[in-house]
Amino acid sequence: MVDALMEVQAIPRILLQQKADDRGVIVSNLQALNSQLQTLTTRAGDLTSATALAAFTSTASSDAVSVTARPGAQASSLDVVVDRVAKAHTVVSAGYAQWPTEPATLTIVDGAGELHEITAQGTSLTEIAAAINDAGVPVTATTVRGGTDANGDPIYRLQLVANSTGAASAFQVFRGTAAEVTAGTATDLATEAGAAVTQQGQDAAIRLYAGTAAEQTITSARNTFTDLLPDVDVTVRTAQAEPVSLSVTVDTAASAKTVKTFIDEISAVLNRIDTGSKATVAEGETTVLGVYTGDSTVRGLRNALANAVIAPIDGVSPSSIGISVDRYGELTFDEEAFADAMAADPARVEAFFAGIAGRVEEVGTTYSDRYEGFLTTRITGQQSEVRSLDRQIESMDVRLEKRRATLEAQFLRMETMMAQWNAQSTYLSQQIASLPTYSKGNES
């Protein structure tokens, strides 16, 4: 009986829980939409640059050279002759079983003429190489096995390689202190018997316009020539007498892919809104509303985002670069029309697309800003309502528990009274049954 009464009492609580659950679903879907919009906004911001669509295909007629074009490059071509590549200065010492002097002190004179005095902990070449590498000098030392001496002891050579390429990487290494180097009494390791400069540090060199009056030699300490053409880097690998043809061409396909990906991301947001705004009729002709149905904030976002993409810019329709809306209201991208526009005036197309991206970024920021965005405010409002409903449900749970306790106490008293009445009734019945009885035959 108490359970049946409590089911009736709990009906308002059930209705509140259903309302809170519905609001929770709405909040979850609004958050998913907001997250998707924030991603789109970030993407739009990256595309507002006038060079966001700049994409190029770089080629070289020989594997001796590679070409890398960065955003901002321009279609261009150039022939170069690779005369030499950059190399790091390398010195190999004579072979030693042990360093001939103790303590083992060396001085390295770098390309700038600075002296670096180094003293090893021991006289083995392994300890000397470790000391050089720990000294922070612009040289890397290794030991190389060089056979055995007359006593059968292993001999090692000390190999020192500059940490960078180029003529300025050349260095000298002396056995002796910095003072001895300055005094001219230290020994240049490269001049000892069995030692050598195995590689002289040198700059890479290329020639432009070879064989003409405009011939020009360009050098680089590294094998990469930065900005040889505007925003184009050229890396040489091997010297080659024959000219190498370099080419940088506009990659329209890559630019089109960038635009298509962006339009697809916008369409995904619009489709999410459209799907969530549809009302459907289920079995029994019950209308089921979508999570966004009737939500003016979401509807405003949908309209603003669509207009940001398809509205004209300075009287020019986005369809001029292939962006339009089909008869079903879906955003479409015509790659052929885009390619034609790029061929005619790539700078105009890049600026036009940057304008569209800027408008999309503005809409996204207006709605998804983490503090003042319209969609963010809508989410926080719904979350506040859910919290309020949860508090009402908690309060109602307390009242229902008290009501159950009251009903149980009342029914307990009733059962106690009924038990007492039953006991009295039984007693009275027993007393009545114990009274003497008289038959008619006994009457006088």
Order of alpha helices (4+ residues) and beta strands (2+ residues): alpha-alpha-beta-beta-beta-beta-beta-beta-alpha-beta-beta-beta-alpha-beta-beta-beta-beta-beta-beta-beta-alpha-beta-beta-alpha-beta-beta-alpha-alpha-alpha
